[in-house]
């Protein structure tokens, strides 16, 4: 966010009439000697407000309960709600984890044997589609879901039974070389607006996908080539309802 604020401040400096020390201030920004900060509590509060307002935007996702039938437990990290997108797995130049992005998957472990999965039914097939509760019997599936927790955790991951320690340690050693701590990416480039390419430079903040290639046995999907990516919303009608609701809230 600070990078975005600095870009906005630079544009203000470039276009504001009668601005004193314009060139010096611009040089100081480029050197990194000017910062624009805010209390972390403020950013956290905005995130919570946005999350609560945005709940209806995932109401179109199908939901299933994964029941772990293996001897390995589901892990629970300190940032346990995972957003993933197998359909756009190969798209790296922009964010594909928006809550109205086609192909979105959400994973949330509830305990050692139960995990909630929300998924875009329009783009995924497989055994998961039939029942509400899906039995997961292949250890590789459990380990892939646990790898998501290890990659997304900031400091720690948890498990309930001490007897699982050798499995968790082995999984961590296998994943550790590939872990890239989650961090929003800020880029400026020509891009898309309202689903169309534009010539203007856009500022884009997004969270990259985790460095995990998810391939669950009960979910079928062929990831698209990045060149085939086109911007669209999963459910445009929900976007319209959401914008209308926010407008009514602002007017009130």
ABEGO torsion letter per residue (X at the ends): XAAAAAAAAAAAAAABBGBBGAAAAAAAAAAGABBBBBBAAAAAAAAAAAAAAAAAAAAABBBBBBBBABABBBBBBABABBBBBAAAAABAABBAABAABBGBBBBBBABAABBBBBBBAAABBEAAAABABBBBABAAAAAAAAAAAAAABAABBBBABAAAAAAAAAAAAAAAAABBBBBBBBBBBBBBBGGBBBABBBBBBBBBBBBBBBBBAABBBBBBBAAABBBBBABAAAAAAAAAAAAAAAAX
